[in-house]
Amino acid sequence: MQLDIHTLSAISTALLLGIATVLGTLALSNRRHRTVVGSFATGYGLLAAGFVGLSLRNIAPSFISIVLANCLLGSAIVLFWRGTRYIVGKTPCRDIEAGLIAGLTLFFLYFTYAEPNTHARLLVLTVFLVIALWLSGVELWPKAKTAWGPERLLFGTCIFGTTLFGARIALLLTRANPPDLMHMTPPQATAFLLLPIVNDIVLAYGVTWYALSKVNDELLAQRMALLDAKEEAEHANQVKSRFLANMSHELRTPLNAIIGFSQIIKDGLMGPGKPIYANYAHDIFNAGEHLLQIINNLLDISKIEAGKTELREEVVDPVAIVRDSVAAMRVQAAAKQLELVADIPPNTPFIHADAVRLRQILINLVSNAVKFTETGQVKISVAFDAASGFCFAVTDTGIGMAPEEIGTALEPFGQVDNAISKKYAGTGLGLPLAKTLVMLHGGRLEIASIKGSGTTIAARLPPERIVWKVREAAA
């Protein structure tokens, strides 16, 4: 049974051009994976051009219908190898590619003009295809063996193509002459033409699957990013709402006190020279101090978030920091009849830190402990060693927190009680500010709390901030 090689070439060329067009369109629409899909699209275009050249046998010069046509086929397979390298995240081996194509060209020039030999030309091209397909399979194997996916299908086509062309080599080596392309039997046409075309179709399917799966992964990633952004926006909106609710309460109370008592003093409503005016002036001073603290905390949070806060580091005596913090909160603790205790071990070393910020951290922690403790004590302790670093710990016997409430307390303006029903006044900035300042020192803030049984908050600084020899020298 005779086979019309021209008809088969026309069908193959049309099919390959269709595949090249589809992959080319996919490459143009997907910039991120354009190199991968573009390599295969160009390869299929070269395959189609090669088949056109082969169909011009006895019409066009030998250089076009033999040398150029077969070199185009070889270049297409090289581009497939390049595409597999892109798939696994590697760059092309351009020197090896150029060497393979140059060697193929020289062989075809030699066996076309110097020693015309159709059998040798077909054998050289087949060996070339086996090498290129084997290289592609080697590239894909690490990914193909992990799980089923487009890489495994592409690896399978490489193995099938290698086996197919390997069988063709064996057939060529055992026959004196290759089958006549113009008069092939159906088995010969299947082995030499139809099976390679089927392999090319499966390969194109694998490339399309790979490209579409990557597009799908990117769309899923974008969807997750959008969901995360939505959650962050909703969270930011909740923080803003908490901020407005807290600030409306925290600012209105001292402002009303300042305005009210100032008006009483200004108008002399209680009569001239009354001693009660001194009490009102004291209340005005306290309200102003409260306002100043709120504004300072807001400014500190804003500066830290803007990245404009810089530490002024020096050698600091942590004993003095603890004593200052105890002194600052002694009046508030005494007003609630709380015992304020400092546990400082002997020979406590100095540390390298920003003294102002460190004092701010500890005062915020002690202030929080005093605020949320009704009876018992607040204890400030110090611990240190060369392995874990330096630690300030504030322990209270207050209301404590549940595990899910700790995260809320560490958020800016986050408070366990809502702004309407909360029992304890505050802006919700103390703990977040302390946490951020500790992190600026390279440390971390740790909270251990039991609902109804008290809280321990530890500000841990890294070991490299401990200055061991200064205390010894001072002693």
C-alpha positions in Angstrom: 0.0 0.0 0.0 1.5 3.3 -1.1 1.5 6.4 1.0 1.2 9.9 -0.4 4.0 11.7 1.5 2.8 15.1 0.2 -0.6 14.7 1.6 0.7 13.5 5.0 3.2 16.3 5.1 0.5 18.8 4.4 -1.7 17.4 7.2 1.3 17.3 9.6 2.3 20.9 8.7 -1.2 22.2 9.2 -1.5 20.4 12.6 1.9 21.7 13.7 1.1 25.3 12.6 -2.2 25.1 14.6 -0.3 23.9 17.7 2.3 26.7 17.2 -0.5 29.3 16.9 -2.3 28.1 20.0 0.9 28.0 22.1 2.0 31.4 20.6 -1.2 33.0 21.6 -0.9 31.5 25.1 2.6 32.8 25.4 1.6 36.3 24.4 -1.2 36.4 26.9 1.0 35.1 29.8 4.0 37.3 30.3 5.3 35.5 33.3 5.6 32.1 31.6 6.3 33.5 28.1 9.8 32.0 27.9 8.5 28.5 28.6 5.5 28.5 26.3 7.3 30.7 23.7 10.1 28.1 23.4 7.7 25.3 22.6 5.6 27.5 20.3 8.7 28.5 18.3 9.7 24.9 18.2 6.4 23.8 16.7 6.7 26.5 14.2 10.2 25.2 13.2 8.8 21.7 13.0 6.1 22.9 10.6 8.7 24.7 8.5 10.9 21.6 8.4 8.0 19.5 7.2 7.4 22.1 4.5 11.0 21.8 3.4 10.9 18.0 3.3 7.7 18.1 1.1 9.7 20.1 -1.4 11.9 17.2 -2.2 12.6 17.0 -6.0 11.2 20.6 -6.3 13.5 22.8 -4.3 17.4 22.7 -4.2 18.9 20.1 -1.9 20.1 22.7 0.5 16.5 23.8 1.3 14.7 20.4 1.0 17.4 18.4 2.9 20.0 20.5 4.8 17.8 23.4 5.9 14.6 21.3 6.4 16.3 18.7 8.7 18.2 21.4 10.6 14.9 23.1 11.3 13.6 19.8 12.7 16.7 19.5 14.9 16.4 23.2 16.0 12.8 22.5 17.1 13.8 19.7 19.3 16.6 21.9 20.8 13.9 24.5 21.6 11.9 21.8 23.3 14.9 21.1 25.5 15.2 24.8 26.2 11.6 24.9 27.3 12.1 22.0 29.7 15.0 23.9 31.3 12.8 26.9 31.8 10.1 24.7 33.4 12.6 23.5 36.1 13.9 27.0 36.6 17.2 26.8 34.7 18.6 29.0 32.0 19.3 27.8 28.5 22.7 26.1 27.6 23.1 28.3 24.6 26.7 27.2 23.8 25.6 23.5 23.8 22.5 24.3 21.7 24.6 26.1 19.2 27.2 23.3 19.1 24.4 20.7 18.5 22.8 22.6 15.7 26.2 23.4 14.1 27.3 19.8 14.3 24.0 18.7 12.7 24.4 21.2 9.9 27.9 20.0 9.2 26.9 16.4 9.1 24.0 17.1 6.7 26.3 19.3 4.4 28.8 16.4 4.3 26.3 13.6 3.6 24.4 15.8 1.1 27.3 17.1 -1.0 30.6 15.4 -0.1 29.3 11.9 0.4 25.6 11.8 -0.5 24.0 9.2 1.7 20.3 9.2 2.6 20.8 6.4 5.2 23.5 8.3 7.0 21.5 11.5 7.1 18.5 9.8 8.6 20.7 8.1 11.1 22.4 11.4 12.1 19.0 13.2 12.5 17.6 10.3 14.6 20.6 10.2 16.9 20.3 14.0 17.3 16.7 13.7 18.3 17.4 11.0 20.8 20.1 13.1 22.5 17.9 16.2 22.7 14.9 14.2 24.0 17.1 12.4 26.5 18.4 15.8 27.8 14.9 17.1 28.1 13.8 14.0 30.1 16.8 14.4 32.4 15.8 18.0 33.1 12.2 17.1 33.9 12.9 14.0 36.0 13.4 15.7 39.4 10.0 17.4 39.2 8.3 14.5 37.5 9.1 12.0 40.2 7.5 14.1 43.0 3.9 14.0 41.9 1.5 13.6 39.0 1.3 16.8 36.9 2.2 18.4 33.6 5.9 17.8 34.3 5.3 14.0 34.5 3.3 14.0 31.3 6.1 15.9 29.5 8.7 13.5 31.0 6.6 10.6 29.6 6.6 12.1 26.1 10.3 12.6 26.3 10.8 8.9 27.3 8.3 7.8 24.6 10.1 9.9 22.0 13.5 8.6 23.1 12.3 5.0 22.9 10.7 5.6 19.5 13.7 7.2 17.9 16.0 4.6 19.6 14.0 1.9 17.9 14.4 3.8 14.6 18.2 3.8 15.1 18.1 0.0 15.6 16.0 -0.4 12.5 18.4 1.8 10.5 21.4 0.0 11.7 20.0 -3.4 10.7 18.8 -2.3 7.2 21.1 -1.5 4.4 18.7 1.2 3.1 16.1 3.3 4.8 12.4 3.0 3.8 11.5 5.1 0.8 9.6 8.1 2.1 7.5 8.1 -1.1 6.4 4.5 -0.8 6.1 3.5 2.9 4.1 0.6 4.2 1.5 1.4 6.9 3.8 0.0 9.7 6.7 2.0 8.4 4.6 5.2 8.1 3.4 4.6 11.7 6.9 4.2 13.1 8.5 7.0 11.0 5.8 9.6 10.7 2.5 9.0 12.6 3.9 8.1 16.1 6.2 11.1 16.2 3.2 13.3 15.3 1.2 11.8 18.1 4.1 12.3 20.5 4.2 16.0 19.4 0.5 16.4 20.0 0.8 14.9 23.5 3.8 17.1 24.2 1.8 20.2 23.1 -1.0 19.1 25.5 1.5 18.8 28.3 2.9 22.3 27.6 -0.7 23.7 27.5 -1.5 22.0 30.7 1.6 23.4 32.4 0.9 26.9 31.2 -2.8 26.8 32.2 -1.9 25.3 35.6 0.5 28.1 36.3 -2.0 30.6 35.3 -4.5 29.0 37.6 -2.0 29.0 40.4 -1.3 32.7 39.9 -5.1 33.4 39.9 -5.4 31.5 43.1 -2.5 33.3 44.6 -4.0 36.6 43.5 -7.4 35.6 45.0 -5.7 34.7 48.3 -3.8 38.0 48.2 -7.0 39.9 47.6 -8.7 38.0 50.5 -5.7 38.9 52.7 -5.9 42.5 51.6 -9.6 42.5 52.3 -9.0 41.1 55.8 -6.3 43.6 56.5 -8.6 46.5 55.3 -11.4 45.2 57.5 -9.0 44.9 60.4 -7.7 48.4 59.8 -11.2 49.7 59.7 -11.9 47.9 63.0 -8.8 49.5 64.5 -9.9 52.9 63.3 -13.3 52.4 64.8 -11.8 51.3 68.1 -9.5 54.3 68.0 -12.3 56.7 67.4 -14.4 55.1 70.2 -11.5 55.1 72.7 -10.3 58.6 71.8 -13.8 60.1 72.0 -13.9 58.9 75.6 -10.3 59.4 76.6 -10.0 62.9 75.3 -13.4 64.1 76.2 -13.1 63.3 79.9 -9.9 65.3 80.7 -10.9 68.1 78.4 -14.2 68.5 80.2 -12.3 68.6 83.5 -9.9 71.2 82.2 -12.7 73.4 80.7 -15.0 73.0 83.7 -12.5 73.6 86.5 -10.8 76.4 84.6 -14.2 78.2 84.1 -14.9 77.9 87.8 -11.5 79.4 88.7 -11.8 82.1 86.0 -15.3 83.2 87.0 -14.7 82.8 90.8 -17.9 80.9 91.1 -16.9 79.6 94.5 -16.0 83.1 95.8 -12.7 85.0 95.8 -9.6 83.3 97.2 -11.2 80.0 98.2 -8.8 77.1 99.0 -10.8 74.8 96.8 -9.4 76.5 93.8 -6.0 74.8 94.5 -7.8 71.4 94.3 -9.3 72.4 91.0 -5.9 73.5 89.7 -4.5 70.1 90.8 -7.3 68.4 88.8 -6.6 70.5 85.8 -2.9 69.6 86.0 -3.6 65.9 86.3 -6.0 66.1 83.3 -3.4 67.9 81.3 -0.8 65.3 82.2 -3.2 62.6 81.1 -3.8 64.3 77.7 -0.1 64.8 77.2 0.5 61.1 77.9 -2.2 60.1 75.3 -0.8 62.5 72.7 2.8 61.3 73.3 1.8 57.7 72.9 0.0 58.5 69.7 3.0 60.3 68.3 5.3 57.5 69.4 3.2 54.9 67.6 3.0 57.0 64.5 6.7 57.7 64.4 7.5 54.0 64.9 5.1 52.9 62.1 6.6 55.5 59.8 10.1 54.1 60.6 11.3 57.4 62.0 12.2 56.3 65.5 15.9 55.8 66.2 17.3 54.5 69.4 19.8 56.6 71.3 21.8 53.8 72.7 24.1 54.1 75.7 25.3 52.0 78.6 22.3 51.9 81.0 21.9 50.8 84.6 18.8 48.6 84.7 18.6 49.0 88.5 18.0 52.7 88.0 15.4 52.0 85.3 13.4 49.7 87.7 13.7 52.2 90.6 12.5 55.1 88.4 9.5 53.0 87.2 8.5 52.0 90.7 8.8 55.6 91.9 6.6 56.8 88.9 3.8 54.4 89.8 4.1 54.4 93.6 1.3 56.9 94.1 -1.2 55.0 91.9 -0.3 51.8 93.6 -0.7 53.3 97.1 -4.1 54.7 96.1 -5.3 51.2 95.4 -3.4 49.8 98.4 -1.3 47.6 96.2 2.1 46.3 97.2 4.7 47.5 94.7 7.8 45.2 94.9 11.1 45.3 93.0 13.2 42.1 92.9 16.7 43.0 91.7 19.4 40.4 92.1 22.9 41.5 93.3 25.6 42.3 90.7 23.0 43.0 88.0 25.0 43.9 84.9 24.5 47.1 82.8 22.9 46.9 79.4 23.4 48.6 76.1 20.0 50.3 75.3 18.1 53.6 74.9 17.4 54.7 78.5 14.4 56.8 77.7 12.7 54.1 75.7 13.6 51.4 78.2 12.0 53.5 81.0 9.0 54.1 78.8 8.6 50.3 78.3 8.8 49.5 82.0 6.5 52.3 83.1 3.9 51.2 80.6 4.1 47.6 81.8 3.9 48.6 85.5 1.1 51.1 84.8 -0.9 48.4 83.0 -0.3 46.0 85.9 -1.5 48.6 88.5 -4.5 49.5 86.4 -5.8 46.0 86.1 -5.0 44.8 89.7 -7.5 45.5 92.5 -5.8 43.6 95.4 -2.5 42.0 96.0 0.8 43.2 94.5 2.7 44.2 91.4 6.2 42.8 91.2 9.0 44.0 88.9 11.9 41.5 88.6 15.1 41.2 86.7 16.8 38.1 85.3 19.8 37.6 83.1 22.2 35.1 81.7 24.6 34.7 78.8 22.3 32.3 76.9 18.8 33.9 77.1 19.8 37.6 77.6 18.3 40.2 79.9 14.7 40.2 81.1 12.5 42.7 82.8 9.3 40.9 84.1 6.2 42.6 85.6 3.9 40.2 87.5 0.5 41.2 88.9 -2.3 39.5 90.8 -5.0 41.3 88.6 -7.8 40.3 86.4 -5.7 38.3 83.9 -6.5 37.5 80.3 -7.7 34.5 78.4 -5.4 33.3 75.5 -7.6 34.8 72.8 -7.6 38.1 74.6 -3.8 38.5 74.6 -3.7 39.0 70.9 -6.3 41.8 71.2 -4.4 43.5 73.9 -1.3 43.7 71.8 -3.0 45.4 68.9 -3.0 49.2 68.7 -6.1 50.6 70.4 -7.1 47.0 71.2 -8.8 46.5 74.6 -10.4 43.4 76.0 -13.4 45.5 77.2 -15.3 47.5 74.6 -15.4 51.3 74.7 -19.0 51.5 76.1 -18.9 48.9 78.9 -15.2 48.8 79.8 -14.4 49.3 83.4 -10.8 50.3 83.0 -9.9 53.6 81.2 -7.1 53.7 78.7 -6.3 54.1 75.0 -5.0 50.5 74.4 -1.6 51.9 73.3 0.5 50.9 76.3 1.2 47.2 75.5 1.6 47.7 71.7 4.0 50.6 72.2 6.0 48.6 74.7 6.1 45.6 72.4 7.3 47.8 69.5 10.0 49.5 71.5 11.3 46.1 72.8 11.4 44.8 69.2 13.4 48.0 68.2 16.0 46.8 70.7 16.1 43.4 69.0 14.1 41.7 71.8 10.5 40.4 72.2 7.6 40.8 74.6 6.1 37.7 76.2 2.8 37.4 78.0 1.7 34.6 80.3 -1.7 35.1 81.8 -4.6 33.2 83.5 -8.0 34.7 83.5 -8.8 35.9 87.0 -5.3 34.9 88.4 -2.9 37.6 87.2 -0.5 38.3 84.4 3.3 38.2 83.8 4.7 40.3 81.0 8.4 39.8 80.2 10.5 42.2 78.1 13.4 40.1 76.8 16.5 41.7 75.4 19.1 39.7 73.4 22.3 38.6 75.2 24.6 40.9 73.1 23.0 43.9 74.9 24.4 42.8 78.3 27.6 44.7 79.3 29.1 42.4 81.9 32.3 44.3 82.9 30.9 47.7 83.6 29.2 46.6 86.8 32.3 44.8 88.0 34.4 47.9 87.3 31.9 50.1 89.1 31.9 47.8 92.1 
